[in-house]
Amino acid sequence: MVGWTRAFGIAMGAALAACGTHEMRVASGDSVAVRAPPAAPSTAQSPPSTKDDETDYGIALLRRSEGNAALFAALAAYVDEHPDSPRGPDALVALGDIELEKGTVDPGRVALATAYYDAAQRYARRLPAPAAYELAHIRWRRDDLDGALELFKQVIDRDSRGSGAAESRAAALSDLPALLAASGDPGKAYAFLRALGHDQPTTAALENLADAYDALGKFPECRAVYDELRRRDPINACRWTVHYRHASLLANGATLEAELAKCPR
């Protein structure tokens, strides 16, 4: 398995293509040049190392009460002191969280957050649900829709008992129709829903998908979903047919108001 520090070097090289250069030591002893925006001056000091993995990690987390600058310095020192630690991915996720928070005022920091999350995922294979959810939205904003869907699947599939997992799962399920609508045709969306264990996606899930296609102006896809609903839910066929006809009008460049204006008065 690739060590997490090597994974971090790879992720940084891929994610950060344009800013100042910084050297990072990896577990193999190599140095990896990574690019990052210049850091703001900080007076935060990293705690001295005890050389004990778990103790140092606990001490680093205690710096949270002193603010993000102190926590970041402590975690960065931990990463440097313990390049082969199984706690490495946890530290990388925490560093990514801090960079993502900075990204609200400095968009360049989002690339750093992505690199930290990517490195943690490459080593641990499975990010904590809140980090996976945030990374999914970063992927979505960058039009990596397949990558975003895979991360959403991880968030939705996982045990919801972890910290923040239930909230992240609910948020991913709420956001899913819009992401599916953006990522492709209804057939791809149905396949994704089946992969989540929905052999027959619920009518509510399909109606949400149709609404998402409508909001994006993808009227042929919207019509196709309503046609699927007519087939799957014949009891409500009249309702779905009305929506189907409306989507057909929109797909042909018409509006409901314009069509109604043609009716005899």
Order of alpha helices (4+ residues) and beta strands (2+ residues): alpha-beta-beta-alpha-alpha-alpha-alpha-alpha-alpha-alpha-alpha-alpha-alpha-alpha-alpha
